[in-house]
C-alpha cells in the first residue's frame, strides 16, 4: 500500500506532535491575518498565502487523525447552515433595498 506524505508524517512524528504542529500553524496564520495591513511593502499577502498552505497541509493530517468521514459529515452540515444564512441574508438585503 502506498502511503501519502501526510500519512507518512503522522507515522514518523506521531499524532500528538502533528496536532501540536497544527495548533502552531493555525496560530501563525492568525497572527499574520491580525497584522494584515501593517506592512506597507506588500509582503503581507505572500506571507499569508504561505501560512494558508501550511494550515491546509496540517488540516489534511488532522482529517486523517480524527476521521475523514466524520469531518466530511460535519463539513456538510456546516455548509448547509452557511447556505441557509446566505440565502436569508440575501433575502433581507433585497427586501431592504426595495424599501
Biopython code that builds the backbone (N, CA, C, O; Angstrom):
import numpy as np
from Bio.PDB.StructureBuilder import StructureBuilder

atoms = [
    (1, "UNK", "N", (0.845, -1.180, 0.000)),
    (1, "UNK", "CA", (0.000, 0.000, 0.000)),
    (1, "UNK", "C", (0.892, 1.246, 0.000)),
    (1, "UNK", "O", (1.844, 1.341, 0.775)),
    (2, "UNK", "N", (0.575, 2.174, -0.862)),
    (2, "UNK", "CA", (1.327, 3.417, -0.951)),
    (2, "UNK", "C", (0.727, 4.416, 0.038)),
    (2, "UNK", "O", (-0.472, 4.693, 0.009)),
    (3, "UNK", "N", (1.557, 4.936, 0.890)),
    (3, "UNK", "CA", (1.106, 5.923, 1.874)),
    (3, "UNK", "C", (1.355, 7.334, 1.350)),
    (3, "UNK", "O", (2.347, 7.596, 0.669)),
    (4, "UNK", "N", (0.444, 8.226, 1.678)),
    (4, "UNK", "CA", (0.626, 9.624, 1.285)),
    (4, "UNK", "C", (1.685, 10.258, 2.177)),
    (4, "UNK", "O", (2.029, 9.725, 3.232)),
    (5, "UNK", "N", (2.185, 11.383, 1.743)),
    (5, "UNK", "CA", (3.145, 12.115, 2.564)),
    (5, "UNK", "C", (2.507, 12.519, 3.887)),
    (5, "UNK", "O", (3.200, 12.610, 4.901)),
    (6, "UNK", "N", (1.209, 12.761, 3.895)),
    (6, "UNK", "CA", (0.501, 13.122, 5.120)),
    (6, "UNK", "C", (0.498, 11.955, 6.102)),
    (6, "UNK", "O", (0.783, 12.133, 7.286)),
    (7, "UNK", "N", (0.176, 10.769, 5.609)),
    (7, "UNK", "CA", (0.183, 9.572, 6.452)),
    (7, "UNK", "C", (1.589, 9.283, 6.961)),
    (7, "UNK", "O", (1.781, 8.913, 8.119)),
    (8, "UNK", "N", (2.552, 9.456, 6.091)),
    (8, "UNK", "CA", (3.950, 9.200, 6.480)),
    (8, "UNK", "C", (4.402, 10.161, 7.575)),
    (8, "UNK", "O", (5.121, 9.762, 8.491)),
    (9, "UNK", "N", (3.990, 11.415, 7.489)),
    (9, "UNK", "CA", (4.339, 12.396, 8.519)),
    (9, "UNK", "C", (3.727, 12.009, 9.861)),
    (9, "UNK", "O", (4.379, 12.111, 10.900)),
    (10, "UNK", "N", (2.475, 11.567, 9.835)),
    (10, "UNK", "CA", (1.802, 11.156, 11.072)),
    (10, "UNK", "C", (2.509, 9.949, 11.685)),
    (10, "UNK", "O", (2.725, 9.896, 12.896)),
    (11, "UNK", "N", (2.865, 8.990, 10.850)),
    (11, "UNK", "CA", (3.565, 7.799, 11.336)),
    (11, "UNK", "C", (4.937, 8.177, 11.896)),
    (11, "UNK", "O", (5.337, 7.687, 12.952)),
    (12, "UNK", "N", (5.648, 9.043, 11.192)),
    (12, "UNK", "CA", (7.004, 9.409, 11.593)),
    (12, "UNK", "C", (7.025, 10.193, 12.899)),
    (12, "UNK", "O", (7.787, 9.857, 13.805)),
    (13, "UNK", "N", (6.203, 11.229, 13.011)),
    (13, "UNK", "CA", (6.265, 12.109, 14.177)),
    (13, "UNK", "C", (5.169, 11.849, 15.198)),
    (13, "UNK", "O", (5.263, 12.326, 16.329)),
    (14, "UNK", "N", (4.138, 11.108, 14.830)),
    (14, "UNK", "CA", (3.072, 10.777, 15.766)),
    (14, "UNK", "C", (1.919, 11.765, 15.747)),
    (14, "UNK", "O", (2.081, 12.932, 15.388)),
    (15, "UNK", "N", (0.759, 11.275, 16.139)),
    (15, "UNK", "CA", (-0.455, 12.093, 16.113)),
    (15, "UNK", "C", (-0.354, 13.300, 17.032)),
    (15, "UNK", "O", (-0.718, 14.409, 16.640)),
    (16, "UNK", "N", (0.136, 13.098, 18.247)),
    (16, "UNK", "CA", (0.211, 14.200, 19.210)),
    (16, "UNK", "C", (1.091, 15.333, 18.681)),
    (16, "UNK", "O", (0.730, 16.505, 18.793)),
    (17, "UNK", "N", (2.227, 14.991, 18.115)),
    (17, "UNK", "CA", (3.132, 16.012, 17.575)),
    (17, "UNK", "C", (2.493, 16.749, 16.401)),
    (17, "UNK", "O", (2.666, 17.960, 16.260)),
    (18, "UNK", "N", (1.768, 16.036, 15.569)),
    (18, "UNK", "CA", (1.143, 16.676, 14.413)),
    (18, "UNK", "C", (-0.033, 17.555, 14.832)),
    (18, "UNK", "O", (-0.296, 18.580, 14.203)),
    (19, "UNK", "N", (-0.732, 17.165, 15.877)),
    (19, "UNK", "CA", (-1.795, 18.009, 16.410)),
    (19, "UNK", "C", (-1.192, 19.309, 16.954)),
    (19, "UNK", "O", (-1.722, 20.392, 16.708)),
    (20, "UNK", "N", (-0.098, 19.200, 17.684)),
    (20, "UNK", "CA", (0.576, 20.398, 18.197)),
    (20, "UNK", "C", (1.090, 21.262, 17.056)),
    (20, "UNK", "O", (1.027, 22.489, 17.131)),
    (21, "UNK", "N", (1.596, 20.636, 16.001)),
    (21, "UNK", "CA", (2.074, 21.392, 14.848)),
    (21, "UNK", "C", (0.909, 22.116, 14.174)),
    (21, "UNK", "O", (1.067, 23.249, 13.719)),
    (22, "UNK", "N", (-0.252, 21.477, 14.105)),
    (22, "UNK", "CA", (-1.434, 22.114, 13.521)),
    (22, "UNK", "C", (-1.819, 23.349, 14.327)),
    (22, "UNK", "O", (-2.164, 24.384, 13.756)),
    (23, "UNK", "N", (-1.763, 23.246, 15.639)),
    (23, "UNK", "CA", (-2.055, 24.392, 16.503)),
    (23, "UNK", "C", (-1.082, 25.527, 16.208)),
    (23, "UNK", "O", (-1.482, 26.684, 16.079)),
    (24, "UNK", "N", (0.184, 25.187, 16.104)),
    (24, "UNK", "CA", (1.214, 26.195, 15.829)),
    (24, "UNK", "C", (0.996, 26.876, 14.482)),
    (24, "UNK", "O", (1.097, 28.098, 14.373)),
    (25, "UNK", "N", (0.698, 26.082, 13.460)),
    (25, "UNK", "CA", (0.489, 26.655, 12.126)),
    (25, "UNK", "C", (-0.753, 27.536, 12.096)),
    (25, "UNK", "O", (-0.746, 28.589, 11.459)),
    (26, "UNK", "N", (-1.825, 27.117, 12.780)),
    (26, "UNK", "CA", (-3.033, 27.952, 12.851)),
    (26, "UNK", "C", (-2.732, 29.264, 13.570)),
    (26, "UNK", "O", (-3.200, 30.326, 13.160)),
    (27, "UNK", "N", (-1.958, 29.185, 14.633)),
    (27, "UNK", "CA", (-1.596, 30.392, 15.383)),
    (27, "UNK", "C", (-0.784, 31.350, 14.516)),
    (27, "UNK", "O", (-0.991, 32.563, 14.567)),
    (28, "UNK", "N", (0.131, 30.815, 13.728)),
    (28, "UNK", "CA", (0.936, 31.661, 12.846)),
    (28, "UNK", "C", (0.057, 32.368, 11.811)),
    (28, "UNK", "O", (0.272, 33.541, 11.507)),
    (29, "UNK", "N", (-0.922, 31.659, 11.278)),
    (29, "UNK", "CA", (-1.841, 32.274, 10.325)),
    (29, "UNK", "C", (-2.671, 33.354, 11.003)),
    (29, "UNK", "O", (-2.878, 34.427, 10.437)),
    (30, "UNK", "N", (-3.139, 33.080, 12.192)),
    (30, "UNK", "CA", (-3.928, 34.066, 12.932)),
    (30, "UNK", "C", (-3.121, 35.353, 13.132)),
    (30, "UNK", "O", (-3.640, 36.452, 12.934)),
    (31, "UNK", "N", (-1.872, 35.215, 13.518)),
    (31, "UNK", "CA", (-1.020, 36.386, 13.735)),
    (31, "UNK", "C", (-0.840, 37.171, 12.442)),
    (31, "UNK", "O", (-0.947, 38.398, 12.435)),
    (32, "UNK", "N", (-0.566, 36.463, 11.344)),
    (32, "UNK", "CA", (-0.379, 37.143, 10.046)),
    (32, "UNK", "C", (-1.651, 37.888, 9.640)),
    (32, "UNK", "O", (-1.581, 39.023, 9.167)),
    (33, "UNK", "N", (-2.804, 37.258, 9.821)),
    (33, "UNK", "CA", (-4.071, 37.906, 9.467)),
    (33, "UNK", "C", (-4.351, 39.112, 10.365)),
    (33, "UNK", "O", (-4.842, 40.141, 9.901)),
    (34, "UNK", "N", (-4.035, 38.972, 11.651)),
    (34, "UNK", "CA", (-4.272, 40.068, 12.585)),
    (34, "UNK", "C", (-3.408, 41.284, 12.247)),
    (34, "UNK", "O", (-3.804, 42.424, 12.487)),
    (35, "UNK", "N", (-2.235, 41.029, 11.691)),
    (35, "UNK", "CA", (-1.311, 42.112, 11.357)),
    (35, "UNK", "C", (-1.467, 42.606, 9.919)),
    (35, "UNK", "O", (-0.717, 43.477, 9.478)),
    (36, "UNK", "N", (-2.426, 42.061, 9.196)),
    (36, "UNK", "CA", (-2.632, 42.444, 7.803)),
    (36, "UNK", "C", (-2.830, 43.951, 7.688)),
    (36, "UNK", "O", (-3.635, 44.543, 8.407)),
    (37, "UNK", "N", (-2.096, 44.546, 6.790)),
    (37, "UNK", "CA", (-2.221, 45.978, 6.574)),
    (37, "UNK", "C", (-1.164, 46.806, 7.274)),
    (37, "UNK", "O", (-0.944, 47.962, 6.912)),
    (38, "UNK", "N", (-0.506, 46.236, 8.270)),
    (38, "UNK", "CA", (0.545, 46.984, 8.969)),
    (38, "UNK", "C", (1.795, 47.132, 8.102)),
    (38, "UNK", "O", (2.483, 48.153, 8.141)),
    (39, "UNK", "N", (2.067, 46.092, 7.325)),
    (39, "UNK", "CA", (3.276, 46.088, 6.497)),
    (39, "UNK", "C", (2.976, 46.779, 5.185)),
    (39, "UNK", "O", (2.060, 46.377, 4.467)),
    (40, "UNK", "N", (3.716, 47.790, 4.870)),
    (40, "UNK", "CA", (3.436, 48.604, 3.687)),
    (40, "UNK", "C", (4.205, 48.149, 2.443)),
    (40, "UNK", "O", (4.033, 48.736, 1.374)),
    (41, "UNK", "N", (5.048, 47.120, 2.558)),
    (41, "UNK", "CA", (5.853, 46.726, 1.393)),
    (41, "UNK", "C", (5.221, 45.617, 0.554)),
    (41, "UNK", "O", (5.852, 45.132, -0.385)),
    (42, "UNK", "N", (4.010, 45.210, 0.864)),
    (42, "UNK", "CA", (3.316, 44.236, 0.041)),
    (42, "UNK", "C", (3.625, 42.788, 0.355)),
    (42, "UNK", "O", (3.128, 41.891, -0.327)),
    (43, "UNK", "N", (4.434, 42.537, 1.373)),
    (43, "UNK", "CA", (4.794, 41.155, 1.688)),
    (43, "UNK", "C", (3.713, 40.445, 2.498)),
    (43, "UNK", "O", (3.791, 39.234, 2.708)),
    (44, "UNK", "N", (2.716, 41.183, 2.951)),
    (44, "UNK", "CA", (1.643, 40.578, 3.745)),
    (44, "UNK", "C", (0.983, 39.417, 3.013)),
    (44, "UNK", "O", (0.835, 38.333, 3.576)),
    (45, "UNK", "N", (0.594, 39.633, 1.787)),
    (45, "UNK", "CA", (-0.169, 38.634, 1.047)),
    (45, "UNK", "C", (0.664, 37.378, 0.840)),
    (45, "UNK", "O", (0.173, 36.271, 1.063)),
    (46, "UNK", "N", (1.894, 37.527, 0.426)),
    (46, "UNK", "CA", (2.776, 36.372, 0.210)),
    (46, "UNK", "C", (2.942, 35.575, 1.504)),
    (46, "UNK", "O", (2.897, 34.345, 1.493)),
    (47, "UNK", "N", (3.131, 36.271, 2.595)),
    (47, "UNK", "CA", (3.297, 35.628, 3.892)),
    (47, "UNK", "C", (2.024, 34.894, 4.311)),
    (47, "UNK", "O", (2.087, 33.778, 4.827)),
    (48, "UNK", "N", (0.878, 35.518, 4.090)),
    (48, "UNK", "CA", (-0.400, 34.888, 4.434)),
    (48, "UNK", "C", (-0.649, 33.661, 3.569)),
    (48, "UNK", "O", (-1.107, 32.633, 4.067)),
    (49, "UNK", "N", (-0.354, 33.760, 2.293)),
    (49, "UNK", "CA", (-0.537, 32.625, 1.382)),
    (49, "UNK", "C", (0.288, 31.427, 1.856)),
    (49, "UNK", "O", (-0.191, 30.293, 1.843)),
    (50, "UNK", "N", (1.508, 31.678, 2.265)),
    (50, "UNK", "CA", (2.363, 30.587, 2.761)),
    (50, "UNK", "C", (1.793, 29.971, 4.033)),
    (50, "UNK", "O", (1.835, 28.754, 4.214)),
    (51, "UNK", "N", (1.267, 30.808, 4.904)),
    (51, "UNK", "CA", (0.672, 30.284, 6.137)),
    (51, "UNK", "C", (-0.607, 29.499, 5.844)),
    (51, "UNK", "O", (-0.869, 28.485, 6.491)),
    (52, "UNK", "N", (-1.399, 29.953, 4.883)),
    (52, "UNK", "CA", (-2.595, 29.198, 4.490)),
    (52, "UNK", "C", (-2.181, 27.810, 3.990)),
    (52, "UNK", "O", (-2.808, 26.810, 4.338)),
    (53, "UNK", "N", (-1.137, 27.754, 3.186)),
    (53, "UNK", "CA", (-0.651, 26.462, 2.680)),
    (53, "UNK", "C", (-0.241, 25.554, 3.839)),
    (53, "UNK", "O", (-0.580, 24.371, 3.853)),
    (54, "UNK", "N", (0.490, 26.110, 4.812)),
    (54, "UNK", "CA", (0.887, 25.316, 5.981)),
    (54, "UNK", "C", (-0.325, 24.783, 6.727)),
    (54, "UNK", "O", (-0.356, 23.616, 7.119)),
    (55, "UNK", "N", (-1.328, 25.643, 6.924)),
    (55, "UNK", "CA", (-2.533, 25.233, 7.650)),
    (55, "UNK", "C", (-3.286, 24.158, 6.870)),
    (55, "UNK", "O", (-3.752, 23.181, 7.456)),
    (56, "UNK", "N", (-3.409, 24.330, 5.564)),
    (56, "UNK", "CA", (-4.116, 23.321, 4.769)),
    (56, "UNK", "C", (-3.408, 21.964, 4.838)),
    (56, "UNK", "O", (-4.066, 20.926, 4.905)),
    (57, "UNK", "N", (-2.102, 21.969, 4.823)),
    (57, "UNK", "CA", (-1.346, 20.716, 4.939)),
    (57, "UNK", "C", (-1.644, 20.052, 6.286)),
    (57, "UNK", "O", (-1.843, 18.840, 6.358)),
    (58, "UNK", "N", (-1.673, 20.844, 7.333)),
    (58, "UNK", "CA", (-1.949, 20.280, 8.650)),
    (58, "UNK", "C", (-3.410, 19.837, 8.777)),
    (58, "UNK", "O", (-3.699, 18.855, 9.461)),
    (59, "UNK", "N", (-4.336, 20.556, 8.122)),
    (59, "UNK", "CA", (-5.743, 20.163, 8.188)),
    (59, "UNK", "C", (-5.958, 18.786, 7.556)),
    (59, "UNK", "O", (-6.776, 17.999, 8.033)),
    (60, "UNK", "N", (-5.237, 18.507, 6.503)),
    (60, "UNK", "CA", (-5.344, 17.186, 5.880)),
    (60, "UNK", "C", (-4.895, 16.118, 6.868)),
    (60, "UNK", "O", (-5.514, 15.059, 6.972)),
    (61, "UNK", "N", (-3.828, 16.397, 7.585)),
    (61, "UNK", "CA", (-3.363, 15.431, 8.585)),
    (61, "UNK", "C", (-4.369, 15.276, 9.715)),
    (61, "UNK", "O", (-4.592, 14.168, 10.201)),
    (62, "UNK", "N", (-4.980, 16.386, 10.139)),
    (62, "UNK", "CA", (-5.999, 16.291, 11.184)),
    (62, "UNK", "C", (-7.206, 15.486, 10.717)),
    (62, "UNK", "O", (-7.800, 14.743, 11.498)),
    (63, "UNK", "N", (-7.570, 15.633, 9.443)),
    (63, "UNK", "CA", (-8.670, 14.832, 8.890)),
    (63, "UNK", "C", (-8.355, 13.342, 9.015)),
    (63, "UNK", "O", (-9.226, 12.541, 9.352)),
    (64, "UNK", "N", (-7.110, 12.981, 8.741)),
    (64, "UNK", "CA", (-6.698, 11.585, 8.841)),
    (64, "UNK", "C", (-6.691, 11.117, 10.294)),
    (64, "UNK", "O", (-7.083, 9.988, 10.589)),
    (65, "UNK", "N", (-6.251, 11.975, 11.186)),
    (65, "UNK", "CA", (-6.174, 11.619, 12.599)),
    (65, "UNK", "C", (-7.563, 11.460, 13.214)),
    (65, "UNK", "O", (-7.810, 10.513, 13.960)),
    (66, "UNK", "N", (-8.468, 12.387, 12.899)),
    (66, "UNK", "CA", (-9.779, 12.398, 13.556)),
    (66, "UNK", "C", (-10.890, 11.734, 12.754)),
    (66, "UNK", "O", (-12.007, 11.583, 13.249)),
    (67, "UNK", "N", (-10.596, 11.341, 11.531)),
    (67, "UNK", "CA", (-11.570, 10.608, 10.735)),
    (67, "UNK", "C", (-12.169, 11.441, 9.625)),
    (67, "UNK", "O", (-12.939, 12.370, 9.868)),
    (68, "UNK", "N", (-11.808, 11.099, 8.408)),
    (68, "UNK", "CA", (-12.270, 11.882, 7.257)),
    (68, "UNK", "C", (-13.783, 11.882, 7.120)),
    (68, "UNK", "O", (-14.370, 12.916, 6.802)),
    (69, "UNK", "N", (-14.422, 10.748, 7.352)),
    (69, "UNK", "CA", (-15.875, 10.672, 7.189)),
    (69, "UNK", "C", (-16.580, 11.570, 8.194)),
    (69, "UNK", "O", (-17.540, 12.260, 7.850)),
    (70, "UNK", "N", (-16.107, 11.564, 9.432)),
    (70, "UNK", "CA", (-16.692, 12.438, 10.451)),
    (70, "UNK", "C", (-16.531, 13.902, 10.070)),
    (70, "UNK", "O", (-17.460, 14.696, 10.219)),
    (71, "UNK", "N", (-15.344, 14.257, 9.575)),
    (71, "UNK", "CA", (-15.092, 15.634, 9.158)),
    (71, "UNK", "C", (-15.987, 15.989, 7.978)),
    (71, "UNK", "O", (-16.558, 17.078, 7.938)),
    (72, "UNK", "N", (-16.113, 15.077, 7.017)),
    (72, "UNK", "CA", (-16.970, 15.328, 5.853)),
    (72, "UNK", "C", (-18.417, 15.572, 6.264)),
    (72, "UNK", "O", (-19.078, 16.462, 5.729)),
    (73, "UNK", "N", (-18.906, 14.781, 7.214)),
    (73, "UNK", "CA", (-20.285, 14.944, 7.670)),
    (73, "UNK", "C", (-20.468, 16.282, 8.385)),
    (73, "UNK", "O", (-21.456, 16.979, 8.153)),
    (74, "UNK", "N", (-19.533, 16.639, 9.240)),
    (74, "UNK", "CA", (-19.613, 17.913, 9.956)),
    (74, "UNK", "C", (-19.518, 19.077, 8.976)),
    (74, "UNK", "O", (-20.222, 20.077, 9.116)),
    (75, "UNK", "N", (-18.651, 18.941, 7.996)),
    (75, "UNK", "CA", (-18.481, 20.000, 6.997)),
    (75, "UNK", "C", (-19.758, 20.179, 6.176)),
    (75, "UNK", "O", (-20.161, 21.309, 5.896)),
    (76, "UNK", "N", (-20.388, 19.088, 5.796)),
    (76, "UNK", "CA", (-21.634, 19.169, 5.023)),
    (76, "UNK", "C", (-22.710, 19.890, 5.830)),
    (76, "UNK", "O", (-23.440, 20.722, 5.293)),
    (77, "UNK", "N", (-22.805, 19.572, 7.108)),
    (77, "UNK", "CA", (-23.799, 20.224, 7.965)),
    (77, "UNK", "C", (-23.497, 21.721, 8.096)),
    (77, "UNK", "O", (-24.403, 22.552, 8.034)),
    (78, "UNK", "N", (-22.229, 22.049, 8.273)),
    (78, "UNK", "CA", (-21.831, 23.463, 8.391)),
    (78, "UNK", "C", (-22.105, 24.219, 7.092)),
    (78, "UNK", "O", (-22.557, 25.363, 7.125)),
    (79, "UNK", "N", (-21.837, 23.593, 5.960)),
    (79, "UNK", "CA", (-22.082, 24.245, 4.672)),
    (79, "UNK", "C", (-23.574, 24.466, 4.434)),
    (79, "UNK", "O", (-23.973, 25.493, 3.884)),
    (80, "UNK", "N", (-24.390, 23.511, 4.845)),
    (80, "UNK", "CA", (-25.841, 23.668, 4.734)),
    (80, "UNK", "C", (-26.305, 24.843, 5.571)),
    (80, "UNK", "O", (-27.114, 25.654, 5.121)),
    (81, "UNK", "N", (-25.791, 24.936, 6.796)),
    (81, "UNK", "CA", (-26.142, 26.054, 7.672)),
    (81, "UNK", "C", (-25.681, 27.385, 7.079)),
    (81, "UNK", "O", (-26.411, 28.375, 7.125)),
    (82, "UNK", "N", (-24.473, 27.405, 6.527)),
    (82, "UNK", "CA", (-23.962, 28.626, 5.892)),
    (82, "UNK", "C", (-24.838, 29.039, 4.718)),
    (82, "UNK", "O", (-25.175, 30.214, 4.573)),
    (83, "UNK", "N", (-25.206, 28.073, 3.881)),
    (83, "UNK", "CA", (-26.067, 28.375, 2.743)),
    (83, "UNK", "C", (-27.392, 28.960, 3.197)),
    (83, "UNK", "O", (-27.879, 29.929, 2.616)),
    (84, "UNK", "N", (-27.978, 28.373, 4.235)),
    (84, "UNK", "CA", (-29.238, 28.901, 4.767)),
    (84, "UNK", "C", (-29.079, 30.357, 5.210)),
    (84, "UNK", "O", (-29.949, 31.189, 4.956)),
    (85, "UNK", "N", (-27.965, 30.653, 5.872)),
    (85, "UNK", "CA", (-27.722, 32.021, 6.347)),
    (85, "UNK", "C", (-27.483, 32.974, 5.182)),
    (85, "UNK", "O", (-27.943, 34.115, 5.210)),
    (86, "UNK", "N", (-26.772, 32.518, 4.167)),
    (86, "UNK", "CA", (-26.527, 33.360, 2.988)),
    (86, "UNK", "C", (-27.848, 33.683, 2.297)),
    (86, "UNK", "O", (-28.116, 34.835, 1.954)),
    (87, "UNK", "N", (-28.663, 32.660, 2.097)),
    (87, "UNK", "CA", (-29.961, 32.878, 1.445)),
    (87, "UNK", "C", (-30.796, 33.863, 2.249)),
    (87, "UNK", "O", (-31.395, 34.779, 1.686)),
    (88, "UNK", "N", (-30.836, 33.677, 3.557)),
    (88, "UNK", "CA", (-31.595, 34.583, 4.416)),
    (88, "UNK", "C", (-31.021, 36.000, 4.343)),
    (88, "UNK", "O", (-31.779, 36.968, 4.267)),
    (89, "UNK", "N", (-29.718, 36.129, 4.366)),
    (89, "UNK", "CA", (-29.082, 37.438, 4.276)),
    (89, "UNK", "C", (-29.346, 38.120, 2.950)),
    (89, "UNK", "O", (-29.587, 39.326, 2.902)),
    (90, "UNK", "N", (-29.302, 37.349, 1.868)),
    (90, "UNK", "CA", (-29.597, 37.911, 0.544)),
    (90, "UNK", "C", (-31.045, 38.394, 0.465)),
    (90, "UNK", "O", (-31.326, 39.460, -0.083)),
    (91, "UNK", "N", (-31.958, 37.594, 1.020)),
    (91, "UNK", "CA", (-33.372, 37.983, 1.003)),
    (91, "UNK", "C", (-33.577, 39.266, 1.798)),
    (91, "UNK", "O", (-34.308, 40.155, 1.361)),
    (92, "UNK", "N", (-32.937, 39.370, 2.963)),
    (92, "UNK", "CA", (-33.051, 40.582, 3.783)),
    (92, "UNK", "C", (-32.443, 41.778, 3.066)),
    (92, "UNK", "O", (-32.990, 42.879, 3.121)),
    (93, "UNK", "N", (-31.333, 41.572, 2.406)),
    (93, "UNK", "CA", (-30.672, 42.644, 1.660)),
    (93, "UNK", "C", (-31.577, 43.163, 0.559)),
    (93, "UNK", "O", (-31.730, 44.371, 0.383)),
    (94, "UNK", "N", (-32.179, 42.236, -0.183)),
    (94, "UNK", "CA", (-33.063, 42.636, -1.281)),
    (94, "UNK", "C", (-34.332, 43.306, -0.761)),
    (94, "UNK", "O", (-34.837, 44.247, -1.374)),
    (95, "UNK", "N", (-34.845, 42.823, 0.368)),
    (95, "UNK", "CA", (-36.026, 43.453, 0.982)),
    (95, "UNK", "C", (-35.715, 44.880, 1.417)),
    (95, "UNK", "O", (-36.536, 45.776, 1.220)),
    (96, "UNK", "N", (-34.543, 45.106, 2.005)),
    (96, "UNK", "CA", (-34.150, 46.417, 2.461)),
    (96, "UNK", "C", (-33.980, 47.383, 1.291)),
    (96, "UNK", "O", (-34.293, 48.566, 1.418)),
    (97, "UNK", "N", (-33.498, 46.901, 0.174)),
    (97, "UNK", "CA", (-33.281, 47.752, -0.983)),
    (97, "UNK", "C", (-34.608, 48.175, -1.615)),
    (97, "UNK", "O", (-34.690, 49.229, -2.246)),
    (98, "UNK", "N", (-35.639, 47.358, -1.448)),
    (98, "UNK", "CA", (-36.956, 47.683, -2.003)),
    (98, "UNK", "C", (-37.643, 48.788, -1.224)),
    (98, "UNK", "O", (-38.496, 49.496, -1.759)),
    (99, "UNK", "N", (-37.273, 48.936, 0.030)),
    (99, "UNK", "CA", (-37.953, 49.927, 0.888)),
    (99, "UNK", "C", (-37.243, 51.242, 0.868)),
    (99, "UNK", "O", (-37.674, 52.187, 1.530)),
]
sb = StructureBuilder()
sb.init_structure("model")
sb.init_model(0)
sb.init_chain("A")
sb.init_seg("    ")
for serial, (resi, resn, name, xyz) in enumerate(atoms, 1):
    if name == "N":
        sb.init_residue(resn, " ", resi, " ")
    sb.init_atom(name, np.array(xyz, "f"), 0.0, 1.0, " ", f" {name:<3s}", serial, name[0])
structure = sb.get_structure()
